[in-house]
Structures are given as C-alpha cells and as structure tokens.
Amino acid sequence: MKKLPELLAPAGTLDAFKTAILYGADAIYAGLPGFSMRARAKITTEEVKQGIELAHAAGKKVYLAFNLFAHDRDFVNMPRVSETINYLKPDALIVSDPGVLMWVRENHPDVPIHISTQANICSAAGVKFWQNAGAKLCVLAREVSHEEFKSIRQQCPDIGLEIFIHGAMCMSYSGRCLLSNFITGRPANRGACAQLCRWKYDVILREHESGIEMPIEEDQRGAYIMNSKDLCLMPRLREVLESGPDSLKIEGRNRSEYYVGSVVHAYRAAIDAYAKDPEKFDPAPFMKDLEKLETRGYTTAFFDGALGADAHNYETTRSTSEYHAAGVITGADNERITLELRNEIKQGDEITFILPGVVDGVSVVLPKIINAKNGEELPKMSAGQKNSLVIPRSWLGNVNQDKFVPYVLAYKHK
C-alpha cells in the first residue's frame, strides 16, 4: 500500500486550530490578515503563534498562507512580514506570486515553499517550473482531473503534490474571478470576495431607444446560474489515496470550528479505515457524516474531467442538509458537560456528539434545558452571547466519557 497522504485542515480561528488538532488533522494551514487569500480571517498573530505551538506539541505541522498577488506597495511591508515569519516559525509558506517566492528564497531560505492553488497549476510542466524555482510542494488547481493528476504524479515523482478533497468551489479559476472586485470593490485575491456567484440573477434586456427595461423569462435552471456545489471527493477517496498524493486539503479558513472538526473527523476516520483494510473500504458511512453539514450540495467537480450537469445548484444557495450545529463543549468535569450553543435548543431535542477517534456519534435527548450560568431550567435556549447549557454526565449512559473534552462538537436535526 502506498504511503498515506497527510490530512490538511484549515484554521481561520484559534478554536478551529484546536478542533482540527483534536479531530485528527496531520497538518493545519492558516493565514494572517492582509497577507493571504483569507484577509478577513478572524485570527491574530498571537493566536496563530499559539495555534502553531499547540500543533507542534501534538506532532502536527502548520503552513502559513502568504498567497497574495503582490503589488510594489506590498513589498514595502516585507520587513515587518519577515519579523512575523521569524516569530511564528511555520513549517512552510504557501505562496502564489513569483516575486514573493523570490523574496522568500532570499530572506527565509530555510523555510520550505509550497505553491498555492492560486498559481493554477494544471500540468507536469507547471509543477517542474515551480520545482526548479525552489518549491517543495505544489497545490494543484481544482480543475485538474484525476487522470491528469496520475499523469502529473508519474512525471513528477520527487516533489510534493497536494489536492483539494473538500470545500467550496469557485465558478472561475480559483481566486481569479473579477466580479466581486468590479461590482463591489472587494478583491477575491485578498480574501474579501463578496461571492457574487452565489447571488440570484434576473436577466434584463434594455431597449436603448425607448429606455424601457424588459425582463427576459427564465426557467428554473436560470436563477443561480453561477452557483457551484461544494467539492466532495469522499465517494472517490479510494482512487484518490491509490494515486499517490502527498497531501489532501480541506477548504475553509473562513468556516466555523464545527465545519472544520466535522470534515476532519469524517476524512480522518475514512483514511484510517482504508489503511486498516483497503479491499473492504466503503466510503458510504463517512459520506453520511458529511451530509449532516450545511452545504450547497456536493459534487466531484473536475475529478472525471469536464463538469457535469450536477456540478451546480441553479435553484438555491441554501443548505441542503437536514441538520445544523448544536454547540461545542467548552467545559467538562466529573459530573457535567458545558455546551456552548450555536443554534437554539429546546427541551426534548436530541443532540449527537461527534467524538474524536470514534466513528459513531453519541446521542442524548435533553429532558431539561439547564442554564449553565445560574442553573435555571428553561423550555428553550437561544444561541449567542456565549449562552451555554449543562448536560449531567448521568444522561449519557454507559459510553466512553473520556472523549467528552473541550472542542467536542454536537449537532441536531432541524
């Protein structure tokens, strides 16, 4: 069996860092405000530092996204960036701009360089170009098919190759869309994309002489004409693992810790199941877990080549899932568990905990809603303002309660 690839998780917050570590990511990627594709990620330099220290203590790696397309004005700030890199000590820098790569080689020659998906690498020739420029790993474009990946792997055996396996898809080559910048002034490459491809559009015909605007009739497939479903390669994970990638990447540095933990948990369990018995590996149980996440629907995108008709959702951008996040455990002692809410919880609701290292979740029906702040019993409790409820351990029955620790996630049926 080929060496298993690392499972690479996103972290846009310190909580996401901790959750990714808890649920089994091998490596984590993060960015800094103003210097990466996720310029709006709500994480500070000090939180990234703390996340890196936690990851290193757990034997995990951390890659720092530095994948902006730099203007001359950006290079004016490079001395400050250099100080930050020295302070954080990441395991690699993710770049996409040739000028930034040259700057990294000159100023941080000991830091490995990974080439971002923003470079849109679609061929073995492209990989070799970046390898000759000093890259240790290339993140291939999402538009590369599985057959193309196998060919690139064969032609480029001595450099790391990374592919996306899960997350949002861009209707353009990743990050190259100008809709947001043109209409709202928010550039996609600086992480400020307004996601105009998710908007509902009406087509208007303007008659120039009269000035009259006439709507053009559309069928049901013409509303959300640019709305891509989310990438999910779980159904094809066997083929992915057997083709020899070095890293499997989950998109989502702007996502919640619930999303990060749930996706990492599913793929970690699936990869481990494959490693245990490749011949009997079945992705179906793990796919069921991913279907509980809020999603626009799933697609394997370019895995088999050209996009099929099922790659877009023309009707809505709303989640297709029947479940949503219930909360995250923030405290646990010998007697009770404290769950900070992410959505409203009512008396009689059933919530399911996603336990690290355990495939099946543990469910509990809440006979009472107990306010963690004052012990008051309530018929329901809303999320927000760190509202939390108490779950006595006696409600959980005879399960391994050692798994109920901070950052364990819970979901409920809508």
C-alpha positions as CSV (number, residue, x, y, z in Angstrom):
1,M,0.0,0.0,0.0
2,K,1.2,3.5,-0.8
3,K,2.2,5.9,1.9
4,L,-0.9,7.7,3.2
5,P,-1.1,11.4,2.5
6,E,-1.3,14.0,5.2
7,L,-4.8,15.4,6.0
8,L,-4.5,19.2,5.9
9,A,-7.1,21.2,7.7
10,P,-7.9,25.0,7.6
11,A,-7.9,27.3,10.6
12,G,-9.3,30.8,10.5
13,T,-9.6,31.0,14.3
14,L,-7.8,29.6,17.3
15,D,-10.8,27.4,18.1
16,A,-10.6,25.9,14.6
17,F,-6.9,25.2,15.2
18,K,-7.7,23.3,18.4
19,T,-10.6,21.5,16.8
20,A,-8.5,20.4,13.8
21,I,-5.8,19.0,16.2
22,L,-8.4,17.2,18.3
23,Y,-10.1,15.5,15.4
24,G,-7.0,14.2,13.7
25,A,-5.6,16.6,11.2
26,D,-1.9,15.9,10.3
27,A,-1.3,19.5,9.4
28,I,-3.0,22.8,9.5
29,Y,-2.8,25.9,7.3
30,A,-3.6,29.4,8.5
31,G,-3.0,33.0,7.3
32,L,-2.5,36.5,8.6
33,P,-4.9,39.4,8.0
34,G,-3.7,41.4,4.9
35,F,-1.2,38.9,3.7
36,S,-3.1,35.9,2.3
37,M,-6.2,34.9,0.4
38,R,-8.3,35.0,3.5
39,A,-7.6,38.6,4.5
40,R,-10.8,38.6,6.6
41,A,-10.0,35.6,8.6
42,K,-10.5,36.4,12.3
43,I,-7.2,35.3,13.7
44,T,-4.4,37.4,15.2
45,T,-0.7,36.9,15.0
46,E,-0.7,35.9,18.7
47,E,-3.4,33.4,18.1
48,V,-1.5,31.9,15.1
49,K,1.5,31.7,17.3
50,Q,-0.5,29.8,20.0
51,G,-2.0,27.6,17.4
52,I,1.4,26.7,16.0
53,E,2.7,25.9,19.4
54,L,-0.3,23.6,20.2
55,A,0.1,21.9,16.8
56,H,3.8,21.3,17.2
57,A,3.3,19.9,20.7
58,A,0.8,17.4,19.2
59,G,3.3,16.5,16.4
60,K,1.4,18.4,13.7
61,K,2.7,20.8,11.1
62,V,1.5,24.3,10.3
63,Y,1.7,26.0,6.9
64,L,1.3,29.8,6.7
65,A,-0.6,31.1,3.7
66,F,1.2,34.0,2.1
67,N,-0.5,33.7,-1.3
68,L,-1.4,37.2,-2.3
69,F,-0.5,38.6,-5.7
70,A,1.8,41.3,-4.5
71,H,2.0,44.9,-5.8
72,D,5.1,47.1,-5.3
73,R,3.3,48.7,-2.3
74,D,3.1,45.3,-0.7
75,F,6.9,44.8,-0.8
76,V,7.3,48.0,1.3
77,N,5.8,46.0,4.2
78,M,8.1,43.0,3.7
79,P,10.5,43.8,6.6
80,R,7.5,43.6,9.0
81,V,6.4,40.3,7.3
82,S,9.8,38.9,7.8
83,E,9.7,39.6,11.5
84,T,6.4,37.9,11.7
85,I,7.7,34.8,9.9
86,N,10.6,34.6,12.2
87,Y,8.3,34.9,15.2
88,L,5.8,32.3,14.1
89,K,8.3,29.7,12.8
90,P,5.8,27.9,10.4
91,D,6.7,24.6,8.8
92,A,6.2,26.1,5.3
93,L,5.0,29.2,3.5
94,I,2.2,28.9,0.8
95,V,2.9,31.4,-2.0
96,S,1.5,32.0,-5.5
97,D,3.4,35.1,-6.7
98,P,6.8,34.5,-8.3
99,G,8.1,37.8,-6.8
100,V,7.0,36.7,-3.3
101,L,8.7,33.3,-3.9
102,M,12.0,35.1,-4.8
103,W,11.6,37.2,-1.7
104,V,11.1,34.2,0.5
105,R,14.1,32.4,-1.0
106,E,16.3,35.5,-0.4
107,N,15.1,36.3,3.1
108,H,14.0,32.9,4.5
109,P,16.0,30.3,2.6
110,D,15.4,27.6,5.3
111,V,11.6,27.8,5.1
112,P,10.0,25.3,2.7
113,I,7.9,26.8,-0.1
114,H,4.5,25.4,-1.1
115,I,2.9,26.8,-4.3
116,S,-0.7,27.8,-3.7
117,T,-3.7,26.7,-5.8
118,Q,-3.8,30.3,-6.8
119,A,-1.0,29.6,-9.2
120,N,-3.5,27.4,-11.1
121,I,-1.0,24.6,-11.8
122,C,-2.6,22.2,-14.3
123,S,0.3,20.3,-15.8
124,A,3.5,18.5,-15.1
125,A,5.4,21.3,-16.9
126,G,3.9,23.7,-14.4
127,V,5.0,21.6,-11.5
128,K,8.5,21.3,-12.9
129,F,8.7,25.1,-13.4
130,W,7.9,25.7,-9.7
131,Q,10.1,22.9,-8.6
132,N,13.0,24.5,-10.5
133,A,12.2,27.8,-8.8
134,G,12.6,26.1,-5.3
135,A,9.2,24.8,-4.4
136,K,9.0,21.7,-2.2
137,L,5.3,21.1,-2.8
138,C,2.7,22.2,-5.4
139,V,-1.1,22.5,-4.7
140,L,-2.7,21.6,-8.0
141,A,-5.6,23.5,-9.4
142,R,-9.1,22.2,-8.6
143,E,-9.6,22.0,-12.3
144,V,-7.1,19.1,-12.7
145,S,-8.9,15.8,-13.3
146,H,-7.9,12.5,-11.6
147,E,-6.4,11.1,-14.8
148,E,-4.4,14.3,-15.2
149,F,-3.2,14.0,-11.6
150,K,-2.0,10.5,-12.1
151,S,0.0,11.6,-15.2
152,I,1.5,14.5,-13.3
153,R,2.4,12.2,-10.4
154,Q,4.2,9.9,-12.7
155,Q,6.2,12.7,-14.4
156,C,6.9,14.5,-11.1
157,P,7.9,11.8,-8.6
158,D,10.2,13.8,-6.4
159,I,8.1,16.8,-5.4
160,G,5.1,17.0,-3.0
161,L,1.7,17.2,-4.7
162,E,-1.4,18.4,-2.9
163,I,-5.0,18.3,-4.0
164,F,-8.3,19.7,-2.6
165,I,-10.7,17.0,-1.5
166,H,-13.5,19.0,0.2
167,G,-14.9,22.5,0.3
168,A,-16.3,25.4,-1.7
169,M,-15.7,25.7,-5.4
170,C,-15.1,28.9,-7.3
171,M,-17.0,29.5,-10.5
172,S,-13.8,30.8,-12.1
173,Y,-10.2,29.6,-11.8
174,S,-9.8,29.8,-8.1
175,G,-9.4,33.4,-7.0
176,R,-9.2,34.8,-10.5
177,C,-12.8,36.0,-10.8
178,L,-13.2,39.8,-11.1
179,L,-17.0,40.0,-10.4
180,S,-16.5,41.0,-6.8
181,N,-13.8,43.5,-7.5
182,F,-15.7,45.1,-10.4
183,I,-19.1,45.4,-8.7
184,T,-18.2,45.8,-5.0
185,G,-14.6,46.8,-5.0
186,R,-13.8,43.7,-2.8
187,P,-10.9,41.7,-4.4
188,A,-11.1,37.9,-4.4
189,N,-7.4,37.5,-4.2
190,R,-7.2,39.4,-0.9
191,G,-9.8,37.2,0.7
192,A,-12.6,39.8,0.5
193,C,-14.7,38.2,-2.2
194,A,-18.4,39.1,-1.9
195,Q,-19.3,35.7,-3.6
196,L,-21.4,37.3,-6.2
197,C,-21.6,33.9,-7.9
198,R,-24.0,32.8,-5.1
199,W,-26.4,35.6,-5.8
200,K,-29.7,35.2,-7.7
201,Y,-29.8,37.0,-11.0
202,D,-32.5,38.3,-13.3
203,V,-31.6,38.9,-16.9
204,I,-32.8,42.3,-18.2
205,L,-33.0,43.4,-21.8
206,R,-32.7,47.2,-22.1
207,E,-34.1,48.7,-25.3
208,H,-31.8,51.7,-25.8
209,E,-34.0,54.0,-27.9
210,S,-37.0,53.9,-25.5
211,G,-35.1,53.3,-22.3
212,I,-37.6,50.5,-21.4
213,E,-36.2,47.6,-19.4
214,M,-37.8,44.2,-20.2
215,P,-37.1,41.1,-18.1
216,I,-36.2,38.0,-20.1
217,E,-38.1,35.0,-19.0
218,E,-36.0,32.3,-17.3
219,D,-36.7,28.7,-16.4
220,Q,-35.9,27.2,-13.0
221,R,-32.3,26.5,-14.0
222,G,-31.6,30.1,-14.8
223,A,-31.7,31.7,-11.3
224,Y,-28.4,30.9,-9.6
225,I,-26.5,30.4,-12.8
226,M,-23.0,30.6,-11.3
227,N,-23.6,28.8,-8.0
228,S,-21.3,25.8,-7.8
229,K,-22.0,22.9,-5.4
230,D,-19.3,22.1,-2.8
231,L,-16.4,19.8,-3.7
232,C,-16.5,16.4,-2.0
233,L,-14.2,13.5,-3.1
234,M,-15.3,11.2,-0.3
235,P,-17.1,8.9,-2.8
236,R,-13.9,8.6,-4.8
237,L,-11.5,8.5,-1.8
238,R,-10.1,5.0,-2.7
239,E,-9.0,6.2,-6.1
240,V,-7.5,9.4,-4.6
241,L,-5.5,7.5,-2.0
242,E,-4.2,5.0,-4.5
243,S,-3.0,7.7,-6.9
244,G,-0.3,8.9,-4.5
245,P,-0.9,12.5,-3.4
246,D,1.2,13.8,-0.6
247,S,-1.4,16.0,1.0
248,L,-5.2,16.2,1.0
249,K,-6.5,19.7,1.6
250,I,-9.8,20.8,3.1
251,E,-11.0,24.2,2.1
252,G,-12.5,26.6,4.7
253,R,-10.4,29.1,6.6
254,N,-13.5,31.2,7.0
255,R,-15.6,28.3,8.2
256,S,-16.6,27.5,11.8
257,E,-14.9,25.1,14.1
258,Y,-18.0,22.9,13.7
259,Y,-17.4,22.6,10.0
260,V,-13.6,22.1,10.4
261,G,-14.0,19.4,13.1
262,S,-16.8,17.6,11.3
263,V,-15.0,17.4,8.0
264,V,-11.7,16.4,9.5
265,H,-13.4,13.8,11.6
266,A,-15.0,12.2,8.6
267,Y,-11.9,12.1,6.4
268,R,-9.7,11.0,9.3
269,A,-12.0,8.1,10.0
270,A,-12.2,7.2,6.3
271,I,-8.5,7.3,5.7
272,D,-7.8,5.2,8.7
273,A,-10.5,2.7,7.6
274,Y,-8.9,2.4,4.2
275,A,-5.4,1.9,5.8
276,K,-6.8,-0.9,8.0
277,D,-8.4,-2.8,5.2
278,P,-8.1,-1.3,1.7
279,E,-10.0,-4.1,0.0
280,K,-13.1,-3.7,2.1
281,F,-13.1,0.1,2.3
282,D,-16.5,1.6,1.9
283,P,-16.9,5.4,1.9
284,A,-20.7,5.4,2.5
285,P,-20.7,5.6,6.3
286,F,-18.4,8.6,6.2
287,M,-20.3,10.2,3.5
288,K,-23.4,10.2,5.7
289,D,-21.5,12.2,8.3
290,L,-20.6,14.8,5.6
291,E,-24.2,15.1,4.5
292,K,-25.1,16.4,8.0
293,L,-23.1,19.5,7.4
294,E,-24.6,22.7,5.9
295,T,-23.8,22.5,2.3
296,R,-25.0,23.7,-1.1
297,G,-24.9,20.1,-2.3
298,Y,-21.9,18.1,-3.2
299,T,-20.1,17.5,-6.5
300,T,-16.9,15.7,-7.5
301,A,-16.3,18.7,-9.8
302,F,-13.4,18.0,-12.3
303,F,-12.5,14.6,-10.9
304,D,-13.7,12.8,-14.1
305,G,-12.8,15.7,-16.4
306,A,-15.3,18.3,-17.7
307,L,-18.0,19.4,-15.3
308,G,-21.3,17.6,-15.4
309,A,-24.8,19.0,-15.1
310,D,-24.8,18.1,-11.4
311,A,-21.9,20.4,-10.5
312,H,-24.1,23.5,-10.0
313,N,-27.2,24.3,-7.9
314,Y,-29.4,26.5,-10.1
315,E,-32.2,26.8,-7.6
316,T,-30.9,28.0,-4.3
317,T,-27.8,28.7,-2.2
318,R,-29.4,27.4,0.9
319,S,-28.1,24.4,2.7
320,T,-29.4,21.0,1.6
321,S,-28.7,19.4,5.0
322,E,-31.4,18.5,7.5
323,Y,-29.0,19.1,10.4
324,H,-27.2,22.0,11.9
325,A,-24.7,22.7,14.6
326,A,-26.0,22.4,18.1
327,G,-22.9,23.6,20.0
328,V,-19.4,23.0,21.2
329,I,-18.2,21.6,24.5
330,T,-16.4,24.3,26.4
331,G,-16.0,22.6,29.8
332,A,-16.1,19.1,31.2
333,D,-15.6,17.7,34.8
334,N,-16.6,14.5,36.6
335,E,-20.2,15.5,36.9
336,R,-21.3,17.6,34.0
337,I,-20.5,18.9,30.5
338,T,-21.0,22.5,29.4
339,L,-22.2,23.0,25.9
340,E,-21.9,26.5,24.3
341,L,-24.8,26.8,21.8
342,R,-24.5,27.6,18.1
343,N,-28.3,27.3,17.4
344,E,-31.4,27.3,19.5
345,I,-32.0,24.2,21.7
346,K,-35.4,23.1,23.1
347,Q,-36.5,20.7,25.8
348,G,-36.9,17.2,24.2
349,D,-34.3,17.9,21.4
350,E,-31.9,15.1,20.5
351,I,-28.3,16.1,20.0
352,T,-25.5,14.0,18.8
353,F,-21.8,14.4,19.8
354,I,-19.1,13.8,17.3
355,L,-16.4,12.1,19.3
356,P,-12.7,12.2,18.3
357,G,-11.4,8.8,17.1
358,V,-14.9,7.3,17.2
359,V,-16.9,6.7,14.0
360,D,-20.4,6.6,15.6
361,G,-21.7,9.6,17.4
362,V,-23.3,9.5,20.8
363,S,-26.8,10.9,21.1
364,V,-28.8,12.2,24.0
365,V,-32.3,13.5,24.4
366,L,-32.4,16.6,26.6
367,P,-35.2,16.2,29.2
368,K,-34.3,19.6,30.6
369,I,-32.6,22.7,29.4
370,I,-30.4,23.8,32.3
371,N,-28.8,27.3,32.0
372,A,-25.0,26.9,32.8
373,K,-24.8,30.4,34.2
374,N,-27.4,30.0,37.0
375,G,-28.8,26.5,36.9
376,E,-32.2,27.8,35.9
377,E,-34.4,25.3,34.0
378,L,-35.8,26.7,30.7
379,P,-38.1,25.4,27.9
380,K,-35.6,26.5,25.3
381,M,-32.3,28.5,25.0
382,S,-31.1,30.6,22.0
383,A,-27.5,30.9,20.8
384,G,-25.4,34.0,21.1
385,Q,-23.7,35.8,24.0
386,K,-21.9,32.5,24.8
387,N,-25.2,31.0,26.0
388,S,-24.5,27.6,27.4
389,L,-26.4,24.7,28.9
390,V,-25.4,21.9,31.3
391,I,-25.6,18.2,30.5
392,P,-25.1,16.0,33.5
393,R,-22.9,13.0,32.7
394,S,-25.5,10.7,34.0
395,W,-27.7,11.5,30.9
396,L,-25.0,10.0,28.6
397,G,-25.3,6.4,29.9
398,N,-22.6,3.8,29.6
399,V,-20.3,5.4,26.9
400,N,-16.7,6.2,27.0
401,Q,-16.9,9.6,28.6
402,D,-13.2,10.3,28.4
403,K,-13.9,11.6,24.8
404,F,-16.1,14.4,26.1
405,V,-13.5,17.2,26.3
406,P,-13.4,20.8,25.2
407,Y,-14.0,21.4,21.5
408,V,-16.1,18.3,21.0
409,L,-18.9,19.1,18.6
410,A,-22.6,18.4,18.7
411,Y,-25.3,18.6,16.0
412,K,-29.1,18.3,15.9
413,H,-31.9,17.7,13.4
414,K,-33.5,20.8,12.2
